[in-house]
Amino acid sequence: MGAKLVSFDSVADCAAWAEAADPASVQPDLCIVDYRLESGRNGVEAIAALRQRFGARLPAIVVTGSTMSTLDKEAQEKDFHLLLKPVVPNKLRAMIAFKLGVKPAR
């Protein structure tokens, strides 16, 4: 199984890529974003931009160093999972497998 990765330096770059992409030929399987981004922006904004273009069901994982209880509520309301830093590789792999609906390799 392979993967193609697209990364962005800002929410604006992410939104511009999503807007320019043709949903008939480009369909992300998963987005993994950091919560805290440039200029006070956050990863939830990047998820919103991607979901606006590719559909509300796009699976998402937000990685954060914050333990703010409001993030748990936001994760539930906006349908994404949180992983707290430092992220253990096995936990990240398991979360990716869960979000993609596949069984993790053993």
BARONU-266767 format. One record per residue (C-alpha): y, z, x. Coordinates in steps of 0.05 Angstrom, whole numbers, padded with zeros to 5 digits, always signed. Layout:
<sites>
YZX/...
</sites>
This chain:
<sites>
+00000+00000+00000/+00068-00019+00028/+00139-00003+00012/+00207-00036+00017/+00263+00013+00030/+00336+00003+00013/+00386+00056+00036/+00460+00066+00024/+00516+00103+00058/+00554+00117-00006/+00550+00120-00082/+00597+00059-00083/+00549+00019-00039/+00491+00039-00083/+00527+00019-00147/+00550-00047-00117/+00478-00064-00096/+00452-00046-00165/+00505-00088-00199/+00490-00148-00156/+00414-00142-00162/+00376-00184-00213/+00332-00135-00253/+00283-00193-00266/+00267-00198-00191/+00286-00129-00164/+00259-00066-00196/+00261-00001-00156/+00199+00043-00164/+00232+00108-00143/+00298+00134-00117/+00304+00193-00069/+00374+00218-00059/+00410+00275-00025/+00450+00318-00073/+00513+00324-00031/+00543+00258-00011/+00609+00231+00015/+00678+00251-00012/+00652+00302-00061/+00604+00253-00094/+00532+00271-00108/+00463+00239-00113/+00461+00247-00188/+00518+00195-00191/+00475+00147-00149/+00416+00157-00197/+00462+00143-00256/+00485+00078-00224/+00414+00055-00211/+00389+00075-00280/+00447+00040-00314/+00423-00025-00282/+00347-00014-00279/+00334+00031-00338/+00335+00104-00355/+00262+00114-00337/+00272+00101-00262/+00238+00161-00228/+00283+00202-00183/+00279+00259-00133/+00340+00297-00109/+00337+00333-00042/+00384+00391-00034/+00399+00451+00009/+00433+00484-00050/+00399+00537-00092/+00451+00533-00148/+00417+00550-00214/+00459+00496-00249/+00420+00442-00211/+00355+00463-00245/+00388+00454-00313/+00418+00387-00292/+00351+00364-00266/+00319+00378-00334/+00376+00345-00373/+00379+00283-00329/+00304+00276-00315/+00298+00283-00240/+00259+00331-00195/+00290+00375-00142/+00263+00388-00072/+00296+00442-00031/+00311+00431+00043/+00278+00435+00091/+00229+00389+00056/+00157+00395+00080/+00126+00326+00089/+00064+00342+00048/+00108+00366-00009/+00150+00303-00006/+00087+00259-00006/+00059+00298-00065/+00124+00291-00104/+00128+00216-00090/+00056+00208-00114/+00071+00248-00176/+00134+00209-00193/+00097+00143-00182/+00036+00166-00221/-00013+00158-00165/-00062+00206-00134/-00042+00228-00064/-00087+00208-00007/-00130+00263+00020/
</sites>
